[in-house]
Amino acid sequence: KAVLFNGDGYSDEWEKEAAKRGLPNYKTSPEALKAFNSEKALKLFAKYNVLSEKESVSRYLIHLERYAKMLDIEAGSLYNIAISQILPAAMAYQKDLADSIKATADILGADAVKEQKDLLATVAKKIAEIKTGAETLKSVTHEAHGVSGEQAHAEFFCNKVKPVMVTLRDSIDSLEKIADNELWPLPKY
């Protein structure tokens, strides 16, 4: 019969309920895809003529490859956006702030620009975070290309590349909140 689930499959409560029911609760796609290739799943699909064992294994490998390729493309895109769009805009904003602070300090004195200097320091820190994050992303993505085996390759992207992407994205998002709208190269939230 039809079942309608309106709950939150990501909540702590659901994790406890799933455990209580003996249900698997995989946290990542590569982890969940292992179940597709389990002995139990392979036999079940073959028994009911859904998929042969070869077809099941093939689909499992295709899903893993697709997952890794999509993250690879996303990582490359994020790197390119960070280096070619975000950093130049951030540096232009930094220069505008520095010029404004210098001009204001020349007229009103150094005490009048303390908060502006704090903002400039924050922008400079974010620029450094983004540059470091982009270079780390480039390095870890390059490292991922050397991982052999579809499952290991997908897990590497999931566990090593994706967290670097999230950290870089967080740095960019925090800079986006304070950067000049006119200089920011992407639509703002």
PyMOL commands that place a pseudoatom at each C-alpha (Angstrom):
pseudoatom trace, name=CA, resn=LYS, resi=1, chain=A, elem=C, hetatm=0, pos=[0.000, 0.000, 0.000]
pseudoatom trace, name=CA, resn=ALA, resi=2, chain=A, elem=C, hetatm=0, pos=[1.050, 3.614, -0.475]
pseudoatom trace, name=CA, resn=VAL, resi=3, chain=A, elem=C, hetatm=0, pos=[3.321, 5.122, 2.138]
pseudoatom trace, name=CA, resn=LEU, resi=4, chain=A, elem=C, hetatm=0, pos=[3.858, 8.837, 2.620]
pseudoatom trace, name=CA, resn=PHE, resi=5, chain=A, elem=C, hetatm=0, pos=[6.891, 9.976, 4.613]
pseudoatom trace, name=CA, resn=ASN, resi=6, chain=A, elem=C, hetatm=0, pos=[6.857, 13.632, 5.623]
pseudoatom trace, name=CA, resn=GLY, resi=7, chain=A, elem=C, hetatm=0, pos=[9.725, 13.453, 8.065]
pseudoatom trace, name=CA, resn=ASP, resi=8, chain=A, elem=C, hetatm=0, pos=[13.292, 14.617, 7.931]
pseudoatom trace, name=CA, resn=GLY, resi=9, chain=A, elem=C, hetatm=0, pos=[15.519, 11.766, 6.789]
pseudoatom trace, name=CA, resn=TYR, resi=10, chain=A, elem=C, hetatm=0, pos=[18.594, 13.717, 7.947]
pseudoatom trace, name=CA, resn=SER, resi=11, chain=A, elem=C, hetatm=0, pos=[17.551, 14.436, 11.527]
pseudoatom trace, name=CA, resn=ASP, resi=12, chain=A, elem=C, hetatm=0, pos=[19.091, 12.848, 14.595]
pseudoatom trace, name=CA, resn=GLU, resi=13, chain=A, elem=C, hetatm=0, pos=[15.657, 11.492, 15.488]
pseudoatom trace, name=CA, resn=TRP, resi=14, chain=A, elem=C, hetatm=0, pos=[15.421, 9.623, 12.199]
pseudoatom trace, name=CA, resn=GLU, resi=15, chain=A, elem=C, hetatm=0, pos=[18.897, 8.166, 12.627]
pseudoatom trace, name=CA, resn=LYS, resi=16, chain=A, elem=C, hetatm=0, pos=[17.830, 6.745, 15.976]
pseudoatom trace, name=CA, resn=GLU, resi=17, chain=A, elem=C, hetatm=0, pos=[14.546, 5.457, 14.540]
pseudoatom trace, name=CA, resn=ALA, resi=18, chain=A, elem=C, hetatm=0, pos=[16.306, 3.852, 11.567]
pseudoatom trace, name=CA, resn=ALA, resi=19, chain=A, elem=C, hetatm=0, pos=[18.738, 2.130, 13.919]
pseudoatom trace, name=CA, resn=LYS, resi=20, chain=A, elem=C, hetatm=0, pos=[15.853, 0.953, 16.092]
pseudoatom trace, name=CA, resn=ARG, resi=21, chain=A, elem=C, hetatm=0, pos=[14.151, -0.525, 13.007]
pseudoatom trace, name=CA, resn=GLY, resi=22, chain=A, elem=C, hetatm=0, pos=[17.388, -2.107, 11.799]
pseudoatom trace, name=CA, resn=LEU, resi=23, chain=A, elem=C, hetatm=0, pos=[17.425, 0.022, 8.653]
pseudoatom trace, name=CA, resn=PRO, resi=24, chain=A, elem=C, hetatm=0, pos=[20.679, 1.062, 7.001]
pseudoatom trace, name=CA, resn=ASN, resi=25, chain=A, elem=C, hetatm=0, pos=[21.368, 4.787, 7.120]
pseudoatom trace, name=CA, resn=TYR, resi=26, chain=A, elem=C, hetatm=0, pos=[24.270, 5.548, 4.824]
pseudoatom trace, name=CA, resn=LYS, resi=27, chain=A, elem=C, hetatm=0, pos=[25.694, 9.065, 4.999]
pseudoatom trace, name=CA, resn=THR, resi=28, chain=A, elem=C, hetatm=0, pos=[27.365, 9.311, 1.588]
pseudoatom trace, name=CA, resn=SER, resi=29, chain=A, elem=C, hetatm=0, pos=[26.659, 8.200, -1.961]
pseudoatom trace, name=CA, resn=PRO, resi=30, chain=A, elem=C, hetatm=0, pos=[29.748, 5.973, -2.240]
pseudoatom trace, name=CA, resn=GLU, resi=31, chain=A, elem=C, hetatm=0, pos=[28.811, 4.284, 1.026]
pseudoatom trace, name=CA, resn=ALA, resi=32, chain=A, elem=C, hetatm=0, pos=[25.203, 3.772, -0.102]
pseudoatom trace, name=CA, resn=LEU, resi=33, chain=A, elem=C, hetatm=0, pos=[26.262, 2.450, -3.495]
pseudoatom trace, name=CA, resn=LYS, resi=34, chain=A, elem=C, hetatm=0, pos=[28.117, -0.417, -1.809]
pseudoatom trace, name=CA, resn=ALA, resi=35, chain=A, elem=C, hetatm=0, pos=[24.711, -1.800, -0.850]
pseudoatom trace, name=CA, resn=PHE, resi=36, chain=A, elem=C, hetatm=0, pos=[23.749, -1.939, -4.528]
pseudoatom trace, name=CA, resn=ASN, resi=37, chain=A, elem=C, hetatm=0, pos=[26.692, -4.275, -5.081]
pseudoatom trace, name=CA, resn=SER, resi=38, chain=A, elem=C, hetatm=0, pos=[26.128, -6.416, -1.991]
pseudoatom trace, name=CA, resn=GLU, resi=39, chain=A, elem=C, hetatm=0, pos=[25.697, -10.160, -2.299]
pseudoatom trace, name=CA, resn=LYS, resi=40, chain=A, elem=C, hetatm=0, pos=[22.125, -9.836, -0.996]
pseudoatom trace, name=CA, resn=ALA, resi=41, chain=A, elem=C, hetatm=0, pos=[21.170, -7.182, -3.577]
pseudoatom trace, name=CA, resn=LEU, resi=42, chain=A, elem=C, hetatm=0, pos=[22.821, -9.038, -6.449]
pseudoatom trace, name=CA, resn=LYS, resi=43, chain=A, elem=C, hetatm=0, pos=[20.928, -12.241, -5.589]
pseudoatom trace, name=CA, resn=LEU, resi=44, chain=A, elem=C, hetatm=0, pos=[17.634, -10.399, -5.095]
pseudoatom trace, name=CA, resn=PHE, resi=45, chain=A, elem=C, hetatm=0, pos=[17.806, -8.631, -8.461]
pseudoatom trace, name=CA, resn=ALA, resi=46, chain=A, elem=C, hetatm=0, pos=[18.841, -11.829, -10.243]
pseudoatom trace, name=CA, resn=LYS, resi=47, chain=A, elem=C, hetatm=0, pos=[16.175, -13.959, -8.496]
pseudoatom trace, name=CA, resn=TYR, resi=48, chain=A, elem=C, hetatm=0, pos=[13.345, -11.719, -9.712]
pseudoatom trace, name=CA, resn=ASN, resi=49, chain=A, elem=C, hetatm=0, pos=[14.917, -11.098, -13.142]
pseudoatom trace, name=CA, resn=VAL, resi=50, chain=A, elem=C, hetatm=0, pos=[15.262, -7.388, -12.455]
pseudoatom trace, name=CA, resn=LEU, resi=51, chain=A, elem=C, hetatm=0, pos=[18.956, -7.285, -13.357]
pseudoatom trace, name=CA, resn=SER, resi=52, chain=A, elem=C, hetatm=0, pos=[21.514, -9.984, -13.948]
pseudoatom trace, name=CA, resn=GLU, resi=53, chain=A, elem=C, hetatm=0, pos=[24.569, -9.956, -11.709]
pseudoatom trace, name=CA, resn=LYS, resi=54, chain=A, elem=C, hetatm=0, pos=[26.626, -8.434, -14.535]
pseudoatom trace, name=CA, resn=GLU, resi=55, chain=A, elem=C, hetatm=0, pos=[24.006, -5.738, -15.091]
pseudoatom trace, name=CA, resn=SER, resi=56, chain=A, elem=C, hetatm=0, pos=[23.896, -4.930, -11.375]
pseudoatom trace, name=CA, resn=VAL, resi=57, chain=A, elem=C, hetatm=0, pos=[27.665, -4.677, -11.096]
pseudoatom trace, name=CA, resn=SER, resi=58, chain=A, elem=C, hetatm=0, pos=[27.769, -2.573, -14.236]
pseudoatom trace, name=CA, resn=ARG, resi=59, chain=A, elem=C, hetatm=0, pos=[25.190, -0.132, -12.871]
pseudoatom trace, name=CA, resn=TYR, resi=60, chain=A, elem=C, hetatm=0, pos=[27.048, 0.042, -9.566]
pseudoatom trace, name=CA, resn=LEU, resi=61, chain=A, elem=C, hetatm=0, pos=[30.283, 0.939, -11.356]
pseudoatom trace, name=CA, resn=ILE, resi=62, chain=A, elem=C, hetatm=0, pos=[28.524, 3.477, -13.582]
pseudoatom trace, name=CA, resn=HIS, resi=63, chain=A, elem=C, hetatm=0, pos=[27.004, 5.215, -10.539]
pseudoatom trace, name=CA, resn=LEU, resi=64, chain=A, elem=C, hetatm=0, pos=[30.397, 5.379, -8.832]
pseudoatom trace, name=CA, resn=GLU, resi=65, chain=A, elem=C, hetatm=0, pos=[32.065, 6.742, -11.948]
pseudoatom trace, name=CA, resn=ARG, resi=66, chain=A, elem=C, hetatm=0, pos=[29.314, 9.321, -12.460]
pseudoatom trace, name=CA, resn=TYR, resi=67, chain=A, elem=C, hetatm=0, pos=[29.591, 10.444, -8.825]
pseudoatom trace, name=CA, resn=ALA, resi=68, chain=A, elem=C, hetatm=0, pos=[33.367, 10.906, -9.066]
pseudoatom trace, name=CA, resn=LYS, resi=69, chain=A, elem=C, hetatm=0, pos=[33.170, 12.654, -12.441]
pseudoatom trace, name=CA, resn=MET, resi=70, chain=A, elem=C, hetatm=0, pos=[30.494, 15.074, -11.256]
pseudoatom trace, name=CA, resn=LEU, resi=71, chain=A, elem=C, hetatm=0, pos=[32.533, 16.033, -8.192]
pseudoatom trace, name=CA, resn=ASP, resi=72, chain=A, elem=C, hetatm=0, pos=[35.625, 16.350, -10.378]
pseudoatom trace, name=CA, resn=ILE, resi=73, chain=A, elem=C, hetatm=0, pos=[33.774, 18.751, -12.694]
pseudoatom trace, name=CA, resn=GLU, resi=74, chain=A, elem=C, hetatm=0, pos=[32.357, 20.705, -9.744]
pseudoatom trace, name=CA, resn=ALA, resi=75, chain=A, elem=C, hetatm=0, pos=[35.796, 20.952, -8.115]
pseudoatom trace, name=CA, resn=GLY, resi=76, chain=A, elem=C, hetatm=0, pos=[37.347, 22.189, -11.358]
pseudoatom trace, name=CA, resn=SER, resi=77, chain=A, elem=C, hetatm=0, pos=[34.573, 24.726, -11.832]
pseudoatom trace, name=CA, resn=LEU, resi=78, chain=A, elem=C, hetatm=0, pos=[34.875, 25.964, -8.248]
pseudoatom trace, name=CA, resn=TYR, resi=79, chain=A, elem=C, hetatm=0, pos=[38.637, 26.318, -8.635]
pseudoatom trace, name=CA, resn=ASN, resi=80, chain=A, elem=C, hetatm=0, pos=[38.251, 28.274, -11.890]
pseudoatom trace, name=CA, resn=ILE, resi=81, chain=A, elem=C, hetatm=0, pos=[35.580, 30.569, -10.460]
pseudoatom trace, name=CA, resn=ALA, resi=82, chain=A, elem=C, hetatm=0, pos=[37.646, 31.220, -7.322]
pseudoatom trace, name=CA, resn=ILE, resi=83, chain=A, elem=C, hetatm=0, pos=[40.845, 32.014, -9.245]
pseudoatom trace, name=CA, resn=SER, resi=84, chain=A, elem=C, hetatm=0, pos=[39.491, 33.846, -12.272]
pseudoatom trace, name=CA, resn=GLN, resi=85, chain=A, elem=C, hetatm=0, pos=[36.452, 35.660, -10.856]
pseudoatom trace, name=CA, resn=ILE, resi=86, chain=A, elem=C, hetatm=0, pos=[36.315, 35.792, -7.061]
pseudoatom trace, name=CA, resn=LEU, resi=87, chain=A, elem=C, hetatm=0, pos=[39.944, 36.623, -6.292]
pseudoatom trace, name=CA, resn=PRO, resi=88, chain=A, elem=C, hetatm=0, pos=[40.207, 39.448, -8.864]
pseudoatom trace, name=CA, resn=ALA, resi=89, chain=A, elem=C, hetatm=0, pos=[36.957, 40.975, -7.576]
pseudoatom trace, name=CA, resn=ALA, resi=90, chain=A, elem=C, hetatm=0, pos=[38.077, 40.607, -3.970]
pseudoatom trace, name=CA, resn=MET, resi=91, chain=A, elem=C, hetatm=0, pos=[41.417, 42.214, -4.712]
pseudoatom trace, name=CA, resn=ALA, resi=92, chain=A, elem=C, hetatm=0, pos=[39.708, 45.109, -6.503]
pseudoatom trace, name=CA, resn=TYR, resi=93, chain=A, elem=C, hetatm=0, pos=[37.493, 45.581, -3.447]
pseudoatom trace, name=CA, resn=GLN, resi=94, chain=A, elem=C, hetatm=0, pos=[40.555, 45.390, -1.188]
pseudoatom trace, name=CA, resn=LYS, resi=95, chain=A, elem=C, hetatm=0, pos=[42.288, 48.073, -3.266]
pseudoatom trace, name=CA, resn=ASP, resi=96, chain=A, elem=C, hetatm=0, pos=[39.211, 50.314, -3.159]
pseudoatom trace, name=CA, resn=LEU, resi=97, chain=A, elem=C, hetatm=0, pos=[39.042, 49.932, 0.632]
pseudoatom trace, name=CA, resn=ALA, resi=98, chain=A, elem=C, hetatm=0, pos=[42.754, 50.641, 1.035]
pseudoatom trace, name=CA, resn=ASP, resi=99, chain=A, elem=C, hetatm=0, pos=[42.549, 53.735, -1.165]
pseudoatom trace, name=CA, resn=SER, resi=100, chain=A, elem=C, hetatm=0, pos=[39.513, 54.974, 0.736]
pseudoatom trace, name=CA, resn=ILE, resi=101, chain=A, elem=C, hetatm=0, pos=[41.156, 54.361, 4.121]
pseudoatom trace, name=CA, resn=LYS, resi=102, chain=A, elem=C, hetatm=0, pos=[44.312, 56.179, 3.049]
pseudoatom trace, name=CA, resn=ALA, resi=103, chain=A, elem=C, hetatm=0, pos=[42.383, 59.164, 1.707]
pseudoatom trace, name=CA, resn=THR, resi=104, chain=A, elem=C, hetatm=0, pos=[40.192, 59.371, 4.821]
pseudoatom trace, name=CA, resn=ALA, resi=105, chain=A, elem=C, hetatm=0, pos=[43.163, 58.992, 7.172]
pseudoatom trace, name=CA, resn=ASP, resi=106, chain=A, elem=C, hetatm=0, pos=[44.991, 61.788, 5.305]
pseudoatom trace, name=CA, resn=ILE, resi=107, chain=A, elem=C, hetatm=0, pos=[42.076, 64.110, 5.953]
pseudoatom trace, name=CA, resn=LEU, resi=108, chain=A, elem=C, hetatm=0, pos=[40.704, 62.998, 9.326]
pseudoatom trace, name=CA, resn=GLY, resi=109, chain=A, elem=C, hetatm=0, pos=[43.674, 61.201, 10.882]
pseudoatom trace, name=CA, resn=ALA, resi=110, chain=A, elem=C, hetatm=0, pos=[44.420, 57.555, 11.597]
pseudoatom trace, name=CA, resn=ASP, resi=111, chain=A, elem=C, hetatm=0, pos=[41.996, 57.333, 14.533]
pseudoatom trace, name=CA, resn=ALA, resi=112, chain=A, elem=C, hetatm=0, pos=[39.054, 57.955, 12.208]
pseudoatom trace, name=CA, resn=VAL, resi=113, chain=A, elem=C, hetatm=0, pos=[39.597, 54.787, 10.169]
pseudoatom trace, name=CA, resn=LYS, resi=114, chain=A, elem=C, hetatm=0, pos=[40.018, 52.050, 12.776]
pseudoatom trace, name=CA, resn=GLU, resi=115, chain=A, elem=C, hetatm=0, pos=[36.817, 50.179, 11.785]
pseudoatom trace, name=CA, resn=GLN, resi=116, chain=A, elem=C, hetatm=0, pos=[37.662, 50.515, 8.099]
pseudoatom trace, name=CA, resn=LYS, resi=117, chain=A, elem=C, hetatm=0, pos=[41.099, 49.038, 8.756]
pseudoatom trace, name=CA, resn=ASP, resi=118, chain=A, elem=C, hetatm=0, pos=[39.425, 46.113, 10.540]
pseudoatom trace, name=CA, resn=LEU, resi=119, chain=A, elem=C, hetatm=0, pos=[37.241, 45.561, 7.471]
pseudoatom trace, name=CA, resn=LEU, resi=120, chain=A, elem=C, hetatm=0, pos=[40.286, 45.708, 5.219]
pseudoatom trace, name=CA, resn=ALA, resi=121, chain=A, elem=C, hetatm=0, pos=[42.071, 43.162, 7.421]
pseudoatom trace, name=CA, resn=THR, resi=122, chain=A, elem=C, hetatm=0, pos=[39.033, 40.861, 7.196]
pseudoatom trace, name=CA, resn=VAL, resi=123, chain=A, elem=C, hetatm=0, pos=[38.979, 41.153, 3.402]
pseudoatom trace, name=CA, resn=ALA, resi=124, chain=A, elem=C, hetatm=0, pos=[42.715, 40.458, 3.203]
pseudoatom trace, name=CA, resn=LYS, resi=125, chain=A, elem=C, hetatm=0, pos=[42.272, 37.397, 5.439]
pseudoatom trace, name=CA, resn=LYS, resi=126, chain=A, elem=C, hetatm=0, pos=[39.423, 36.092, 3.255]
pseudoatom trace, name=CA, resn=ILE, resi=127, chain=A, elem=C, hetatm=0, pos=[41.506, 36.591, 0.118]
pseudoatom trace, name=CA, resn=ALA, resi=128, chain=A, elem=C, hetatm=0, pos=[44.306, 34.538, 1.660]
pseudoatom trace, name=CA, resn=GLU, resi=129, chain=A, elem=C, hetatm=0, pos=[41.814, 31.816, 2.710]
pseudoatom trace, name=CA, resn=ILE, resi=130, chain=A, elem=C, hetatm=0, pos=[40.364, 31.649, -0.788]
pseudoatom trace, name=CA, resn=LYS, resi=131, chain=A, elem=C, hetatm=0, pos=[43.775, 31.510, -2.462]
pseudoatom trace, name=CA, resn=THR, resi=132, chain=A, elem=C, hetatm=0, pos=[44.965, 28.784, -0.086]
pseudoatom trace, name=CA, resn=GLY, resi=133, chain=A, elem=C, hetatm=0, pos=[41.677, 26.892, -0.405]
pseudoatom trace, name=CA, resn=ALA, resi=134, chain=A, elem=C, hetatm=0, pos=[41.784, 27.019, -4.201]
pseudoatom trace, name=CA, resn=GLU, resi=135, chain=A, elem=C, hetatm=0, pos=[45.346, 25.723, -4.298]
pseudoatom trace, name=CA, resn=THR, resi=136, chain=A, elem=C, hetatm=0, pos=[44.475, 22.963, -1.818]
pseudoatom trace, name=CA, resn=LEU, resi=137, chain=A, elem=C, hetatm=0, pos=[41.482, 22.022, -3.962]
pseudoatom trace, name=CA, resn=LYS, resi=138, chain=A, elem=C, hetatm=0, pos=[43.657, 21.857, -7.070]
pseudoatom trace, name=CA, resn=SER, resi=139, chain=A, elem=C, hetatm=0, pos=[46.174, 19.657, -5.268]
pseudoatom trace, name=CA, resn=VAL, resi=140, chain=A, elem=C, hetatm=0, pos=[43.688, 17.242, -3.700]
pseudoatom trace, name=CA, resn=THR, resi=141, chain=A, elem=C, hetatm=0, pos=[41.764, 16.938, -6.995]
pseudoatom trace, name=CA, resn=HIS, resi=142, chain=A, elem=C, hetatm=0, pos=[44.997, 16.094, -8.776]
pseudoatom trace, name=CA, resn=GLU, resi=143, chain=A, elem=C, hetatm=0, pos=[45.683, 13.503, -6.081]
pseudoatom trace, name=CA, resn=ALA, resi=144, chain=A, elem=C, hetatm=0, pos=[42.205, 12.015, -6.638]
pseudoatom trace, name=CA, resn=HIS, resi=145, chain=A, elem=C, hetatm=0, pos=[43.048, 11.322, -10.270]
pseudoatom trace, name=CA, resn=GLY, resi=146, chain=A, elem=C, hetatm=0, pos=[45.709, 8.886, -9.099]
pseudoatom trace, name=CA, resn=VAL, resi=147, chain=A, elem=C, hetatm=0, pos=[43.346, 6.780, -6.990]
pseudoatom trace, name=CA, resn=SER, resi=148, chain=A, elem=C, hetatm=0, pos=[42.517, 3.467, -8.629]
pseudoatom trace, name=CA, resn=GLY, resi=149, chain=A, elem=C, hetatm=0, pos=[39.373, 1.423, -8.224]
pseudoatom trace, name=CA, resn=GLU, resi=150, chain=A, elem=C, hetatm=0, pos=[35.920, 2.902, -8.709]
pseudoatom trace, name=CA, resn=GLN, resi=151, chain=A, elem=C, hetatm=0, pos=[34.835, 2.615, -5.060]
pseudoatom trace, name=CA, resn=ALA, resi=152, chain=A, elem=C, hetatm=0, pos=[38.107, 4.049, -3.719]
pseudoatom trace, name=CA, resn=HIS, resi=153, chain=A, elem=C, hetatm=0, pos=[38.026, 6.817, -6.330]
pseudoatom trace, name=CA, resn=ALA, resi=154, chain=A, elem=C, hetatm=0, pos=[34.463, 7.852, -5.411]
pseudoatom trace, name=CA, resn=GLU, resi=155, chain=A, elem=C, hetatm=0, pos=[35.265, 7.668, -1.684]
pseudoatom trace, name=CA, resn=PHE, resi=156, chain=A, elem=C, hetatm=0, pos=[38.338, 9.849, -2.161]
pseudoatom trace, name=CA, resn=PHE, resi=157, chain=A, elem=C, hetatm=0, pos=[36.275, 12.506, -3.904]
pseudoatom trace, name=CA, resn=CYS, resi=158, chain=A, elem=C, hetatm=0, pos=[33.626, 12.239, -1.189]
pseudoatom trace, name=CA, resn=ASN, resi=159, chain=A, elem=C, hetatm=0, pos=[35.936, 12.231, 1.841]
pseudoatom trace, name=CA, resn=LYS, resi=160, chain=A, elem=C, hetatm=0, pos=[38.899, 14.324, 0.670]
pseudoatom trace, name=CA, resn=VAL, resi=161, chain=A, elem=C, hetatm=0, pos=[37.860, 16.602, -2.205]
pseudoatom trace, name=CA, resn=LYS, resi=162, chain=A, elem=C, hetatm=0, pos=[34.327, 17.512, -1.131]
pseudoatom trace, name=CA, resn=PRO, resi=163, chain=A, elem=C, hetatm=0, pos=[35.339, 18.836, 2.338]
pseudoatom trace, name=CA, resn=VAL, resi=164, chain=A, elem=C, hetatm=0, pos=[37.922, 21.123, 0.700]
pseudoatom trace, name=CA, resn=MET, resi=165, chain=A, elem=C, hetatm=0, pos=[35.214, 22.354, -1.661]
pseudoatom trace, name=CA, resn=VAL, resi=166, chain=A, elem=C, hetatm=0, pos=[32.916, 23.093, 1.278]
pseudoatom trace, name=CA, resn=THR, resi=167, chain=A, elem=C, hetatm=0, pos=[35.628, 25.009, 3.128]
pseudoatom trace, name=CA, resn=LEU, resi=168, chain=A, elem=C, hetatm=0, pos=[36.483, 27.054, 0.035]
pseudoatom trace, name=CA, resn=ARG, resi=169, chain=A, elem=C, hetatm=0, pos=[32.812, 27.754, -0.596]
pseudoatom trace, name=CA, resn=ASP, resi=170, chain=A, elem=C, hetatm=0, pos=[32.382, 28.932, 3.011]
pseudoatom trace, name=CA, resn=SER, resi=171, chain=A, elem=C, hetatm=0, pos=[35.271, 31.382, 2.608]
pseudoatom trace, name=CA, resn=ILE, resi=172, chain=A, elem=C, hetatm=0, pos=[33.815, 32.724, -0.635]
pseudoatom trace, name=CA, resn=ASP, resi=173, chain=A, elem=C, hetatm=0, pos=[30.330, 33.010, 0.861]
pseudoatom trace, name=CA, resn=SER, resi=174, chain=A, elem=C, hetatm=0, pos=[31.590, 34.971, 3.862]
pseudoatom trace, name=CA, resn=LEU, resi=175, chain=A, elem=C, hetatm=0, pos=[33.469, 37.389, 1.588]
pseudoatom trace, name=CA, resn=GLU, resi=176, chain=A, elem=C, hetatm=0, pos=[30.413, 37.736, -0.635]
pseudoatom trace, name=CA, resn=LYS, resi=177, chain=A, elem=C, hetatm=0, pos=[28.464, 39.189, 2.307]
pseudoatom trace, name=CA, resn=ILE, resi=178, chain=A, elem=C, hetatm=0, pos=[30.826, 42.140, 2.679]
pseudoatom trace, name=CA, resn=ALA, resi=179, chain=A, elem=C, hetatm=0, pos=[32.131, 42.692, -0.859]
pseudoatom trace, name=CA, resn=ASP, resi=180, chain=A, elem=C, hetatm=0, pos=[30.898, 45.555, -3.002]
pseudoatom trace, name=CA, resn=ASN, resi=181, chain=A, elem=C, hetatm=0, pos=[27.904, 44.467, -5.101]
pseudoatom trace, name=CA, resn=GLU, resi=182, chain=A, elem=C, hetatm=0, pos=[29.260, 46.347, -8.112]
pseudoatom trace, name=CA, resn=LEU, resi=183, chain=A, elem=C, hetatm=0, pos=[32.538, 44.423, -8.012]
pseudoatom trace, name=CA, resn=TRP, resi=184, chain=A, elem=C, hetatm=0, pos=[31.155, 40.963, -7.187]
pseudoatom trace, name=CA, resn=PRO, resi=185, chain=A, elem=C, hetatm=0, pos=[31.172, 38.917, -10.421]
pseudoatom trace, name=CA, resn=LEU, resi=186, chain=A, elem=C, hetatm=0, pos=[28.309, 36.562, -9.557]
pseudoatom trace, name=CA, resn=PRO, resi=187, chain=A, elem=C, hetatm=0, pos=[24.695, 37.082, -8.526]
pseudoatom trace, name=CA, resn=LYS, resi=188, chain=A, elem=C, hetatm=0, pos=[24.476, 37.520, -4.762]
pseudoatom trace, name=CA, resn=TYR, resi=189, chain=A, elem=C, hetatm=0, pos=[22.071, 35.653, -2.533]
for i in range(1, 189): cmd.bond("trace and resi %d" % i, "trace and resi %d" % (i + 1))
show_as sticks, trace
zoom trace
